[in-house]
């Protein structure tokens, strides 16, 4: 079975779907590996590392046409999907709710498309969970970037010249990214507060040394997959009112709230931003899906009239591409290994497995995922 890793073509994407140690492991399992020249350069992996691991360096078109499985990070160009041979497979982030043309392209080409975003959040699939592994890094980078741009330091300092109070950081949304942001800000010495609509995460927040902000917005909870449920417009207003005072006293605010398959909820209004001090920082991790903050512009930094800096850079994990690639690559290898048939040295899709039923978008010329067939 030939696995091909093309160079990512989306502007600003620095990750690669497989790193050389993963290539070596897959070859040891019996797979053949081919990598496009330059695929790993942005992540610090030259072609020679892949060659040393046993991979062949191939031209893009040749690799796509001959591969049995194409591994990517970002969604493919639908025009390139048609180059793959019928009956082959593709895996990676596919933006299923925003790229209907890509889904149709895979179906029309007869390709079995495995969508990384739809891998179930179950115990057995945890090691394949791309969204969680990348969100960890995004949460870390949100704090690092905010710290670099803040006009003061994070930790308390007691010096002969006087005592400097610790900076206050407010994290909105305590998922994977939020928890990592809390841990990172605490390690840097900040005083951290956090809020989430799911009361169940309060213990996790406290275990990291942060204060959990309680705001009564009525009945809330989480989905079967562990995500926060979408709030009603009335609940959003109640939440904003409760958060306004905390934001006003914070030096850094990081928002992480996303609703899978929908536009991100608007959590910080322009009025709330006016209440923050000049020089304070807001990092919006939901910028790519519309933003949690009024005024966020994806992939840009803007400063409001009140002097608050809003950072809306997308995919912050791309700023640490070596580790991001290593984690993504590990997720991909775990997925392949789970369905690997040793006798035929190939990937076999088990349609009785919840992982396949959860993430398989297209198969044998049809869109097969239940969320997109109606």
C-alpha positions in Angstrom: 0.0 0.0 0.0 1.4 3.4 -1.0 0.9 6.3 1.3 1.6 9.8 -0.2 2.1 13.0 1.7 1.9 16.1 -0.4 3.2 19.6 0.5 0.4 21.7 2.1 -0.8 24.3 -0.3 -2.9 26.5 2.0 -1.2 29.9 2.6 0.3 30.1 6.0 0.1 26.3 6.7 3.5 25.2 8.1 2.6 21.7 9.2 3.2 18.3 7.5 0.9 15.3 7.8 3.7 12.8 8.6 7.1 13.4 10.3 10.1 11.1 9.5 9.9 8.9 12.6 6.2 8.2 11.7 7.3 7.4 8.1 9.8 4.9 9.5 7.2 3.3 11.7 4.7 2.8 8.8 7.3 1.4 6.6 8.1 -1.1 9.4 4.5 -2.1 9.3 4.8 -2.9 5.6 3.6 0.3 3.9 5.3 2.1 1.1 5.8 5.9 1.7 6.2 8.7 -0.8 6.6 12.4 0.1 6.5 15.5 -2.1 9.7 17.4 -2.1 9.6 20.2 0.4 6.6 18.8 2.3 8.3 19.0 5.7 10.6 22.0 5.2 8.4 24.6 7.1 8.3 22.2 10.0 12.0 21.7 10.1 12.1 18.3 8.2 14.2 18.4 5.0 13.7 15.9 2.2 16.9 14.1 3.4 15.2 13.2 6.7 12.4 11.5 4.8 14.8 9.7 2.5 16.8 8.5 5.5 13.5 7.2 7.0 12.9 5.1 3.9 10.4 7.4 2.0 10.6 8.1 -1.8 10.6 11.7 -2.8 8.0 12.1 -5.6 6.5 14.9 -7.7 3.0 16.0 -6.6 1.0 14.8 -9.5 2.7 11.4 -9.7 2.2 10.9 -6.0 -1.5 11.7 -6.1 -2.1 9.5 -9.1 -0.3 6.4 -7.7 -1.2 6.6 -4.0 -3.6 4.3 -2.2 -3.9 6.7 0.7 -3.2 10.5 0.6 -2.5 12.1 4.0 -2.9 15.9 4.4 -3.4 18.4 7.1 -5.6 21.0 5.4 -8.5 20.3 3.0 -7.4 19.5 -0.6 -8.1 21.5 -3.7 -11.2 19.7 -5.2 -9.4 19.8 -8.6 -6.5 17.7 -7.1 -8.9 15.2 -5.7 -9.8 14.1 -9.2 -6.2 13.1 -9.8 -6.4 10.2 -7.2 -7.3 6.8 -8.5 -10.7 5.4 -7.9 -10.9 3.2 -4.8 -8.1 5.1 -3.0 -8.4 6.8 0.3 -7.7 10.3 1.7 -7.4 11.5 5.3 -7.1 14.9 7.0 -9.0 18.0 8.0 -11.8 18.4 5.5 -14.0 21.2 6.8 -17.2 19.1 6.0 -19.7 21.8 6.9 -17.9 24.5 4.9 -16.6 22.6 1.9 -19.5 20.8 0.2 -17.7 20.9 -3.1 -14.7 19.0 -1.6 -17.0 16.3 -0.2 -18.7 16.0 -3.6 -15.3 15.8 -5.4 -14.3 12.9 -3.2 -17.6 11.1 -3.9 -17.4 11.8 -7.7 -13.8 10.5 -7.7 -14.7 7.3 -5.9 -12.4 8.1 -3.0 -13.0 7.0 0.6 -12.6 10.2 2.6 -11.7 10.0 6.3 -12.5 13.3 8.0 -10.3 14.0 11.0 -12.7 16.5 12.5 -15.4 13.8 12.8 -13.3 11.2 14.6 -15.5 10.4 17.7 -14.4 11.7 21.1 -14.3 8.3 22.7 -11.6 6.7 24.9 -10.3 4.4 22.1 -10.2 7.2 19.6 -8.5 9.7 21.9 -5.1 9.0 20.4 -6.4 9.9 17.0 -8.1 13.1 18.0 -6.5 15.8 15.8 -8.7 18.6 17.1 -7.6 18.1 20.7 -3.9 17.7 19.9 -3.8 20.9 17.9 -6.1 22.8 20.3 -3.6 22.1 23.1 -0.9 24.0 21.1 -3.3 26.8 20.2 -4.1 27.4 23.8 -0.4 27.5 24.7 0.4 29.9 21.8 -2.5 32.2 22.7 -0.8 33.0 26.0 2.6 33.3 24.6 1.5 35.7 21.9 -0.6 37.8 24.3 2.3 37.9 26.8 4.7 39.2 24.1 2.3 42.0 23.1 1.2 43.0 26.6 2.7 46.2 28.0 3.5 44.6 31.4 4.9 41.4 32.8 2.8 38.4 34.0 4.3 37.4 37.3 4.4 39.3 40.6 7.9 40.8 41.3 9.1 42.0 44.6 12.1 44.3 44.0 13.9 47.1 45.9 12.1 49.5 43.6 8.7 48.2 44.7 6.3 45.3 44.1 4.8 44.6 40.7 1.3 43.0 40.9 0.7 39.9 38.7 -1.2 40.3 35.5 -4.8 39.1 35.3 -5.7 36.6 32.6 -9.3 35.7 31.9 -10.0 32.5 29.8 -13.4 32.1 28.3 -14.1 28.4 27.4 -12.5 25.6 29.3 -12.1 23.0 26.6 -8.7 21.6 25.6 -7.4 24.9 24.4 -8.7 26.7 27.5 -7.2 24.3 29.9 -3.8 24.6 28.2 -4.1 28.4 28.3 -4.9 28.3 32.0 -1.9 26.1 32.7 0.5 28.2 30.6 -0.6 31.5 32.1 -0.3 30.1 35.6 3.2 28.8 34.9 4.2 32.3 33.8 2.9 33.7 37.1 -0.4 35.3 36.1 -3.5 35.4 38.2 -6.0 33.4 36.2 -9.8 33.3 36.1 -11.9 31.1 33.8 -15.5 30.7 32.7 -17.4 28.0 30.9 -21.0 27.3 30.5 -20.4 23.7 31.8 -20.3 23.7 35.6 -18.6 20.3 35.4 -15.3 21.8 34.5 -15.0 23.9 37.7 -12.9 21.3 39.4 -10.5 21.1 36.5 -10.1 24.9 36.5 -9.3 24.9 40.3 -6.9 22.0 40.0 -4.8 24.2 37.7 -4.7 27.0 40.3 -7.2 29.3 38.6 -10.5 30.7 39.9 -13.7 29.6 38.2 -16.1 32.5 37.5 -19.7 31.6 38.2 -22.4 33.2 36.1 -26.0 32.1 36.4 -27.3 31.8 32.8 -29.9 29.1 33.4 -29.8 25.5 32.2 -26.6 24.6 30.4 -24.6 21.4 29.8 -22.5 19.5 27.3 -23.1 17.3 24.3 -22.3 13.6 24.2 -19.0 14.4 22.6 -18.1 16.7 25.6 -18.6 20.0 23.8 -20.5 22.9 25.4 -24.1 23.2 24.1 -25.0 26.2 22.1 -26.6 29.0 24.2 -29.8 30.8 23.4 -29.6 34.5 22.5 -31.0 35.3 26.0 -28.3 33.2 27.7 -25.6 34.9 25.6 -26.7 38.3 26.9 -26.7 37.1 30.5 -23.3 35.6 30.0 -21.9 38.9 28.5 -23.3 40.9 31.4 -21.6 38.6 33.9 -18.3 38.6 32.0 -18.1 42.4 31.5 -16.8 43.2 35.0 -14.2 40.4 34.8 -13.0 41.6 31.4 -12.7 45.2 32.6 -10.2 44.1 35.3 -8.2 41.8 33.1 -5.0 42.5 31.2 -5.5 39.5 28.8 -8.7 37.8 27.7 -8.6 34.6 25.7 -11.7 33.3 24.0 -11.9 29.7 22.9 -15.6 29.1 22.3 -16.5 27.2 19.1 -19.6 25.3 18.0 -18.6 22.5 15.6 -20.2 23.1 12.2 -21.6 26.5 13.1 -20.5 30.1 13.3 -18.7 30.8 16.6 -20.9 32.5 19.3 -20.3 36.2 19.8 -19.2 36.6 23.5 -17.4 39.9 23.7 -19.3 43.0 22.4 -17.8 46.3 21.4 -19.2 47.8 24.6 -17.4 45.2 26.7 -14.1 46.0 24.9 -14.6 49.7 25.8 -14.6 48.8 29.4 -11.1 47.3 29.2 -8.0 49.4 29.8 -5.9 50.7 27.0 -3.0 48.3 26.2 -4.9 45.1 27.2 -5.0 42.1 24.9 -7.8 39.9 23.6 -6.9 36.7 21.7 -9.8 35.2 19.7 -9.2 31.5 19.0 -12.4 31.3 17.1 -11.4 33.8 14.5 -11.5 31.3 11.6 -15.1 30.5 12.3 -16.4 34.0 12.7 -14.9 35.1 16.0 -16.1 35.3 19.6 -15.2 39.0 19.7 -16.9 41.9 18.0 -14.4 43.4 15.7 -12.2 40.3 15.2 -10.7 40.1 11.7 -9.3 36.7 10.8 -5.5 36.6 10.5 -5.1 40.2 11.6 -4.4 42.2 14.7 -6.4 45.3 15.2 -6.4 48.0 17.9 -9.8 49.4 18.9 -10.4 53.1 19.5 -10.2 52.4 23.2 -6.6 51.0 22.7 -7.5 47.3 23.2 -5.5 45.0 20.9 -7.6 42.1 19.3 -5.5 39.2 17.9 -7.4 37.1 15.5 -4.7 35.0 14.0 -6.1 31.6 12.7 -4.5 28.2 13.5 -2.0 29.4 16.1 -0.6 25.9 16.2 1.0 26.6 12.8 3.4 28.9 14.7 5.0 25.9 16.4 5.0 23.6 13.3 7.5 21.1 14.5 5.6 20.0 17.6 2.2 20.5 15.8 3.4 18.2 13.0 4.7 15.6 15.4 1.3 15.5 17.2 -0.7 15.5 14.0 1.5 12.7 12.6 1.1 10.6 15.7 -2.7 11.0 15.4 -2.6 9.8 11.8 -0.3 6.8 12.5 -2.6 5.7 15.4 -5.6 5.9 13.0 -3.8 3.8 10.3 -2.5 1.3 12.9 -6.0 0.8 14.3 -7.3 -0.4 10.9 -4.1 -2.0 9.6 -4.3 -5.5 8.1 -0.9 -7.2 8.7 -1.5 -10.0 6.2 -2.1 -7.7 3.2 0.0 -4.8 4.6 -2.9 -2.4 3.9 -5.5 -0.2 5.5 -8.9 -2.0 5.8 -12.0 -0.1 6.6 -14.1 -1.8 9.3 -17.6 -0.6 8.9 -18.6 -2.1 12.2 -16.2 0.2 14.0 -17.6 3.5 15.4 -14.5 5.3 14.4 -15.1 4.6 10.7 -18.9 5.2 10.9 -18.1 8.5 12.7 -15.5 9.9 10.3 -16.1 8.3 6.8 -17.5 11.0 4.6 -17.5 9.3 1.2 -17.2 5.7 -0.1 -17.7 4.0 -3.4 -18.9 7.1 -5.2 -21.4 8.3 -2.6 -21.6 10.6 0.4 -22.2 8.1 3.2 -22.0 10.1 6.5 -25.4 10.3 8.1 -25.0 14.0 8.9 -24.7 14.9 5.2 -26.9 12.4 3.4 -30.3 13.9 4.3 
